[in-house]
Amino acid sequence: MLITLEGIDGGGKTTVAEALGSELPADRTVFTREPTDSWYGEAVGRSIGDDDADPLAELFLYTADHADHLTRVIRPALEAGKTVVSDRYADSRYAYQAATLEGRIEEPMAYVRDVHEPFTRPPDATLYFDLPAEVGAERAGATNKFETAAYLREVRENYERLIDAEPDRFHRIDATRSRTEVVSEARAVVAELVE
């Protein structure tokens, strides 16, 4: 089973991944994230730090990192019968890169999804950490171009479109609550999924 953790910045995805990592059996669970720590992921990191990076080129850096992640980590773990928990996955690309391509490409989310469709492996379940864009930007510190409230509002709208399209896959978690409450609910959802 592939479980993904999604939502705008500041929602607690990494905190939840760390909490789950200390509880789920290490011999049957693989924890991973996107961007990865591969050289593809490092290229993504450089692009995130470049305010002048071309949005289309950036999309393909993220996509290359995702393709490598599938080959190197996701598919081998799933084939070995393990549960994979990924802190961000393809939905992040659909939501974030579609927002950066708005006005440049017609129907940007459909375009990004079409690029991924031939090779990606859809998640079995997604925990969506929901919070207002202003709260996300404040928590994240707005340290890069993807963490401003205005941008995160567009990203959040894209996530809502993804949820509307596949409501059964998404498990919405109110991320405005305390860290303890968010982690507790995420643990309960994942425990039910892996049973």
N, C-alpha and C positions, 0 to 999 in steps of 0.2 A: 504494500500500500504506500502511495505517495501522498503525504500530507504537507501542505504548504502554509506558510504564515505570511499574510499580506496586509496591506494598509499603508496609509501615508506615514511619513517620518514622524517619530515621537510617540507611536502607538504602543510600543513595548514588545515588538516581535523578538528582538534579540534577547531581552530579559526572559521572555517565555521560553525561547529555545534553550537558554542556559538552564532554566529550572527543569525543563523536561529532560535535558541531557543528564541530569543527576538522578533521575528517577527511572527512565525507561531502560530495559536491559541492553547493555552495550553490545552483547553478542547477537542481538536481533534488531538493532536500530542503528541507522546511520544519520548523523546530523551534518547538515551542509548548508551552504548559503550562496546567494548570488548578489553582487559579483563574487566570483570565486577568488582563490588565492593563486590561480595560475597566471601565466604571463598575459593571457587574454584579459583576465580580471584586473591585472595591473594596468593594462592599457585603458580599460574602462575607468579606473581610478584617476588616471592622468586626465582623461577627458572630462570627468566630473569637475576637476579642479580648474578647467579651462573655460572661462566664461564665453569665449569666442568659438568654442568647438561647434562644428557644423552638426545640426541635429540629425540629419540623415546618416552621416558618417558615424555618429555616436550610436544610433540605432544598430548599425551593423557590427560595431564593436561589442555591444551587449549581446547581440544575436550570436556572434562567434563564441563568446564566453559561454552562452547557454548551450550551444551545440557541443562544445568540448565537455561541459559539465555532464550532459546526458551520456556521452560516450565513456567518460572516465569514471564517473561516480554513480549517477542515478540508475542507469540501466543495469550495470553489473550488480549493484546492491539489490535491486528488485528481482533480478534473475536468481540471486542467491536466497530469495525468500525473506529478505529483510524489509522492515518498515523504514522509509526514508522521510525525514522531516527537514524541509528546506525553508530557511529564513530568506524569504523572497524567491520568486520563480517567474515564470512567463507572464503571469498577470501583472507584475510590476512593470514589465516592458509595455504591455498593452495600455496600462493606465498612464505611466510616466512618459514614455516616448510618444504616444499619441498626443499628449498635451504639448510636447515640444514641437511636434510637426503640424499642429493646428494652424491653418491658414497657408501652409506650404504645400500640403498634399490633400487632395480631396478624400474625405472619409479616412482620416489617419488611423483610427483604431482598426478598422477593417483591413487597411493596408498592412499594419504591423502583424495582425493575426494571420493574414494570408502568407506573409513571409515565414512564419513559424509553423503553419499547419502541416506542411509535408514531412517535418522531422521531429517535432516536439512530442513529448509524452504528457498528456493532460493529467493534472492532479486528480486523485480520487476524492480528496476532501481539502477544503481551504478554510482556515481560521482567519476571519477578517476582523482586524482590530480597528474599530471605528471611533473617530474623534473629529471635532471641527478642525478645519485647516489652521485657524489662528492658534489653537492649542498645540497642534503638531509642530508648527513653525517655532513657537516659543520653547517647547521642550527640546526640539532638535537644535536650537540655537541659530537657525538660519545661517549656517556656516558655508553653504554653497548655493548655486543657482537653483537647485531642486528643493530647497527647504524654505522658500518664501511663502507667505500665506496666500498670495494671489495665485502662484503656481500650484500649490497644494489644493486649492479649491477646485481647479480644473481636474487635477488627478483624482480627487475624491469623487467628482461627478463621473469620471470614467470608471472608477471602481463600482459605483452604483449601477452603471450600465451593464457591467460584467455580471453583477449579482442578479440583476433583472433577467439576464439571458440564461443563467444557470442557478436558480435559487436553491436547488437541492444540494449543490456542491458546497455552498458557502455557509459557514457558521459565524454569525455576527456576534462579536464580543464588544461590549461598551468599554472602550479604552479610556474614558474620562474618569473612571473609578480609580481607586488606589491600586498600587502595584500588586498588593496581596490579593485583592479581589479579582483582578485581571488574570493573574497567574492561576488562581484557584479555579476559575471558570475554564480556562484553557486546558488545565490538567484534566478536568472532568470530561470535557469534549473529546480529548485525545484518548483517554482511558476507554470511553465508549466506542470510539472508532477502531481501536486496536483489539478489542475483545473478540 
